[in-house]
Each structure stands twice: as C-alpha cells, then as structure tokens.
Amino acid sequence: MDKVSLPERADWKKTAEANGFQFHTMHGEPYWDESSAYALSLEQIENDIEYPAGELHEMCREAVARVCVSEQLMDLLAIPEMHRDMIAGSFHDDDPELYGRFDLIYDGKGPAKMIEYNADTPTSLYESASFQWQWLEDQIQAGILPEASDQFNSIHEALVRRFGEILPKGENIHFAALGDADNNIEDYSTTECLGWAAREAGCIPHYTDLVRIGLTPEGQFADSEDKVIGTLFKLYPWEDLLRDDFAAHIAGSQCRFIEPAWKAIMSNKGLLPVLWEMFEGHPNLLASFFKSDFDALTPAVQRSMAELSRGYVTKPVFSREGSSITITENGNATEIAQDQSYDENPMIVQAYREMPVFDGFRPVLGAWIVGRSCVGLGIREDRSRITQDLSRFKPHFIRD
Amino acid sequence: MGGLAGFAAFSLVACSDEKTAAQVFSSNAECQSQAREMNSWWSPEDCTAAFAKAEASHREGAPRYDDKAVCEDQHGGEMCEADAAAVPAGGGSGIFMPLLAGYLIANMMGKSGAPASSPLYPAATGGYKTADGKTAVPVLKGATSVGSSAFRPTPPTIGKAPMTKASIAERGGFGASRTTSGGARAGG
C-alpha cells in the first residue's frame, strides 16, 4: 500500500457540483482530495480487507445473538429496557440488514485492525460508491492510470441487488434524515445515493425530513405529506430513535425499518468488548473491555496488559465522527477529542493501535458491507490521530 | 461497477435531467389529425403505438389509492375511478386510480421505432402530471419541453398495496438526538 501523487482532473469540481456533490470542500478545507491516491495490490484488497471484513460481520452477528439473550449485556450497552424484546425479536426474525462500514487501521503489511463498526448510519456513501469510481474511469481514460487499474468498488450494484432482496418491486420506501439538502447535505447525499439504488431495484423512493414524520391515530407513521410509511430507511441512529417521543410506537407501527432494530446492538461500541470476549486474540480485533471491567482489572484485562499499557482509547458506547474519544499513553491522556458531546454515555476501553502515517496523514480504511458481504473500500485520512468530520476522502486504486 | 449515479433519486426535475421536445395530446384522434398536418415529426402509426404504450403503463403503473377521497385529493373531484384490475368477484373495489387524461410523446434522440410516451393525469392543483408527479404540463395540447425522465418507466403499482392518506394525530416525535449534546448530523 502506497500513497502516490497524481495530477488532478482539470474539471473535477465542476463534475462534482453538477452531480450534487457540493461538499467536496468544507469549512474552507478540501474534503475530496485527489492530488494523491492510495494504491493497493489485489492481494491486499482480497486477503486483508474483503475477506476479513466479511468474517468480522459474521462475528458481529454472533455477538449480537449473544447480547440478545443477556439482560446484563443489554444493560452494559445502555439499551432501554422497554425495547429489548423488539430488538431481540427483529434479530430472531432475521429482519434483513442493508449496509454498514467497518473502520479499519491498515498499513499494507500486518492484519487490518477493526476500530469500530458503523453498522447503522454510515455516511460518505456517495463519494465511496460513485464519485470515486468516476475518478478511476476518468484517470484511466486520461492515461494517468494504466488501463488495467481497478478499484474495490461494487457498492452501488450490491445495494441495488440488496434492495431487490429486501423489498418487492413497486414497494414505496421512505428515506429520512435530519433536515434536507439545504441544511444537512452530507446526510442527505447518502440517503439520495441509496434512493437511487432503491429506484434502480424497482422500488419507489420518497424523502421526508425525519422531524416531519407524524403518527396516525392507528399508530402508524406518516410522512410530511401524510402518506403512511410502510418501509422507512432512517439515517438516524437507533440509540436516538429508542429515546425519542415516538419510540413507544415503533413496535406497533407495522413499519419495516432499515436498518432493522437489532442494529442498535451491532452499531453499539459495547459490541467491541463482547467480540473480544468471544474471539480474544483474533488478528483483526483490538483488545476491548467495558470500562467497569477495565477498572476492576479482570483476568482478561490482565492478559492484555502489555498491549494496554502502551496505550488505550476510551470512548462512549454511542458516538460518531470521533466525538468524545480520549487516547491515553503511558498513563497520560495524550489526545482528547475537541467534541465531547457524547461523554455522558457508558464507556469502553480499547487498546490503542498507532496508525500508519502517509505523507503527514493517517488513513482509516472504510470497508463497506452490503447485506453480509464486503463490497468496496473508501479511505479517509486525517492529520490528527482521531478521525473527525474534517478528514479528507482519498480515492484508491488496485494496481497489479 | 458503479457509474456516476447522479443526484436525482427523489427529485427527477433536477437540472441534470436532459430536456426533450415533446407533444401533448388528449386523445389518439387528436394525435392522428395533427399527424396529417405539415411538418409533424410523428405519423398516425406513431400515435396508435404511443397511445397503446401509454395505456399499458397506465394499467401497470398508475398511482393507486386505497380511498376515492385520497385519490381526489391528489387529482381533483370526479377524476378517479375504481381499479378494474382489483374488483373482486362480489363487485366493489377498495382501490382507486386517476383517469387517464392524456399523453406525452417524444421523439427521443437516437432511439428508433415508436416514440416514447407517458400517461398524464389530472392534478388537483391544476394542470396534468405524469404518474410519479414529477413532470407537469398546463394543458393537454401543443408542444412542450420536458425532462427525459418523464418517459422513464414507473415501477408497477398493479396488485401492490395502494397509497393511503393518514390523518395525523401528532408530528415531530423523532429527531431529538438524545444521546448527544449537540450537532445537526446523525450519520458518520
């Protein structure tokens, strides 16, 4: 794995804007950055990303099954008691999952290490699935990249196929996020990218602002135009849905949720210690513990002491975009996320793995899961050791 | 592998939608009589083929509602009929669809054979709309310019659960983001 400098396409900003990808630059900093790209071998993609991420997803499913039957684990994951039956039921009924993104640390050599699994509300979908692919095609056509170059990216096709498996043709599906294209373009663009795939699969996509959703006297949800919602894709995390005023109506709403309710467990960072307990020493996992076990110095914590004493990360069971994360090395907090908006939630501790540095930036590899397979890669990098929402998206290609 | 998916999943009248010259008719006969005029690009045979195609997509993909009042809300008074395909043996139907009011035809560039066509439905707010409601024309005659997406096949609605309109008891019960203390985004 290398980072190589490449000439930028002369007109990429115009192309981006024509396609609604207006957030290529945010807060005056580039977000989409094609002045360089990551080059990986096919072997690295297949053996170190694709197969391990597929295996990790299956391990996560096993861990969800375990949490479903344990009140104690449900407590540790802060799952509200009144919703536990619904969540376990959705897993037992095999309500289908749509997509997710593993965030991995990888330097091209040793095994990729899973930092976390954004299994509920992953974004950066458009730039991963679509704009990145356009970049590859353009650069091959311009002779910048060799004809034989490829990219690990069948995200869009896999989504079309997956929608076709989940929903009958002609079915209405509502997509909801906070706000709309004018005030929350990043989330909106991910839902729009999914809406496009749903349409290609023969479904009828609609958009509604999440806060405009209403409740009918019969207890069903309805969109901003008062149409009943039969299937709802929500780019809004389950842990928040379960604490909203309408939460009590979810179970009786006859609404199919995508992602399904059991993603409240799979996307919870409390799953990391459960995984470690079930698969201790797995090459793609970092030692992880509930804060209470860590503080109690349980035998499992002691077994990982060599690793933990080099450094560990403390993070809440709920959080996104690196919020409320602290890195502790040799007993000192060496990095504290500026955004502490999740710090009132239960915490976990994860062994810290130093990230590789390429040209001053630290990449995090996003391995996209659709259904139960790993189908693509999107890389974001940051100067800081905590990848936050000011990170840059970098295209990648496969050279062989 | 994914091409540029484009950004028009929900709003098909986006600026990237290529404009096409189209003709609007209220009936096959109208189309036929104008086809005989000078300089028309369509033939009487085109009219018959296009009208047959529009009727077929009307049967397959017209908007369907579970209630006449809901249908009339969208399409205007006396503009809806029971779905013949859904009438059970005992008579009566719980499914309603708007009347086929007219149709759009276009000579799509680079396409051979019959012109593209699309059914048009009355809109309660005035004018006429395609099945997905995303393309509108003010009157059922004359030349117009529409996005080429107006001719995209709509997913079938026949035999599917119809759209229902709900009376709303309460709104705004989602979106409080209670596990975080700030921020307008939910994804990550």
Chai-1 contact restraints between the chains, C-beta under 6 A:
chainA,res_idxA,chainB,res_idxB,connection_type,confidence,min_distance_angstrom,max_distance_angstrom,comment,restraint_id
A,N19,B,L4,contact,1.0,0.0,6.0,A-B,restraint_1
A,N19,B,F7,contact,1.0,0.0,6.0,A-B,restraint_2
A,G20,B,F7,contact,1.0,0.0,6.0,A-B,restraint_3
A,T121,B,A186,contact,1.0,0.0,6.0,A-B,restraint_4
A,T121,B,G187,contact,1.0,0.0,6.0,A-B,restraint_5
A,T123,B,G187,contact,1.0,0.0,6.0,A-B,restraint_6
A,A129,B,G2,contact,1.0,0.0,6.0,A-B,restraint_7
A,S130,B,G2,contact,1.0,0.0,6.0,A-B,restraint_8
A,S130,B,L4,contact,1.0,0.0,6.0,A-B,restraint_9
A,S130,B,A5,contact,1.0,0.0,6.0,A-B,restraint_10
A,W133,B,M1,contact,1.0,0.0,6.0,A-B,restraint_11
A,W133,B,G2,contact,1.0,0.0,6.0,A-B,restraint_12
A,Q134,B,L4,contact,1.0,0.0,6.0,A-B,restraint_13
A,N153,B,M1,contact,1.0,0.0,6.0,A-B,restraint_14
A,S154,B,M1,contact,1.0,0.0,6.0,A-B,restraint_15
A,H156,B,G2,contact,1.0,0.0,6.0,A-B,restraint_16
A,H156,B,A5,contact,1.0,0.0,6.0,A-B,restraint_17
A,G170,B,P155,contact,1.0,0.0,6.0,A-B,restraint_18
A,G170,B,P156,contact,1.0,0.0,6.0,A-B,restraint_19
A,G170,B,T157,contact,1.0,0.0,6.0,A-B,restraint_20
A,G170,B,K160,contact,1.0,0.0,6.0,A-B,restraint_21
A,L178,B,G175,contact,1.0,0.0,6.0,A-B,restraint_22
A,L178,B,A186,contact,1.0,0.0,6.0,A-B,restraint_23
A,N184,B,A184,contact,1.0,0.0,6.0,A-B,restraint_24
A,D187,B,R185,contact,1.0,0.0,6.0,A-B,restraint_25
A,D187,B,G187,contact,1.0,0.0,6.0,A-B,restraint_26
A,T190,B,G187,contact,1.0,0.0,6.0,A-B,restraint_27
A,E192,B,F7,contact,1.0,0.0,6.0,A-B,restraint_28
A,E192,B,A9,contact,1.0,0.0,6.0,A-B,restraint_29
A,G195,B,A9,contact,1.0,0.0,6.0,A-B,restraint_30
A,G195,B,F10,contact,1.0,0.0,6.0,A-B,restraint_31
A,W196,B,A5,contact,1.0,0.0,6.0,A-B,restraint_32
A,W196,B,A9,contact,1.0,0.0,6.0,A-B,restraint_33
A,R199,B,A9,contact,1.0,0.0,6.0,A-B,restraint_34
A,G202,B,P155,contact,1.0,0.0,6.0,A-B,restraint_35
A,I204,B,P155,contact,1.0,0.0,6.0,A-B,restraint_36
A,P205,B,A9,contact,1.0,0.0,6.0,A-B,restraint_37
A,Y207,B,F10,contact,1.0,0.0,6.0,A-B,restraint_38
A,L210,B,F174,contact,1.0,0.0,6.0,A-B,restraint_39
A,L210,B,G175,contact,1.0,0.0,6.0,A-B,restraint_40
A,V211,B,G172,contact,1.0,0.0,6.0,A-B,restraint_41
A,V211,B,G175,contact,1.0,0.0,6.0,A-B,restraint_42
A,I213,B,F174,contact,1.0,0.0,6.0,A-B,restraint_43
A,G214,B,I168,contact,1.0,0.0,6.0,A-B,restraint_44
A,G214,B,R171,contact,1.0,0.0,6.0,A-B,restraint_45
A,L215,B,A169,contact,1.0,0.0,6.0,A-B,restraint_46
A,L215,B,E170,contact,1.0,0.0,6.0,A-B,restraint_47
A,T216,B,A166,contact,1.0,0.0,6.0,A-B,restraint_48
A,P217,B,A169,contact,1.0,0.0,6.0,A-B,restraint_49
A,A222,B,A166,contact,1.0,0.0,6.0,A-B,restraint_50
A,A222,B,I168,contact,1.0,0.0,6.0,A-B,restraint_51
A,D226,B,K165,contact,1.0,0.0,6.0,A-B,restraint_52
A,D226,B,A166,contact,1.0,0.0,6.0,A-B,restraint_53
A,D226,B,I168,contact,1.0,0.0,6.0,A-B,restraint_54
A,K227,B,M163,contact,1.0,0.0,6.0,A-B,restraint_55
A,V228,B,T164,contact,1.0,0.0,6.0,A-B,restraint_56
A,V228,B,A166,contact,1.0,0.0,6.0,A-B,restraint_57
A,L235,B,A186,contact,1.0,0.0,6.0,A-B,restraint_58
A,L235,B,G187,contact,1.0,0.0,6.0,A-B,restraint_59
A,Y236,B,A186,contact,1.0,0.0,6.0,A-B,restraint_60
A,E239,B,T179,contact,1.0,0.0,6.0,A-B,restraint_61
A,D240,B,S177,contact,1.0,0.0,6.0,A-B,restraint_62
A,D240,B,R178,contact,1.0,0.0,6.0,A-B,restraint_63
A,D240,B,T179,contact,1.0,0.0,6.0,A-B,restraint_64
A,R243,B,R178,contact,1.0,0.0,6.0,A-B,restraint_65
A,D244,B,G173,contact,1.0,0.0,6.0,A-B,restraint_66
A,D244,B,F174,contact,1.0,0.0,6.0,A-B,restraint_67
A,D244,B,A176,contact,1.0,0.0,6.0,A-B,restraint_68
A,D245,B,G173,contact,1.0,0.0,6.0,A-B,restraint_69
A,F246,B,G173,contact,1.0,0.0,6.0,A-B,restraint_70
A,F246,B,F174,contact,1.0,0.0,6.0,A-B,restraint_71
A,F318,B,T179,contact,1.0,0.0,6.0,A-B,restraint_72
A,R320,B,G188,contact,1.0,0.0,6.0,A-B,restraint_73
A,E321,B,G188,contact,1.0,0.0,6.0,A-B,restraint_74
A,S341,B,T180,contact,1.0,0.0,6.0,A-B,restraint_75
A,S341,B,S181,contact,1.0,0.0,6.0,A-B,restraint_76
A,S341,B,G182,contact,1.0,0.0,6.0,A-B,restraint_77
A,Y342,B,T180,contact,1.0,0.0,6.0,A-B,restraint_78
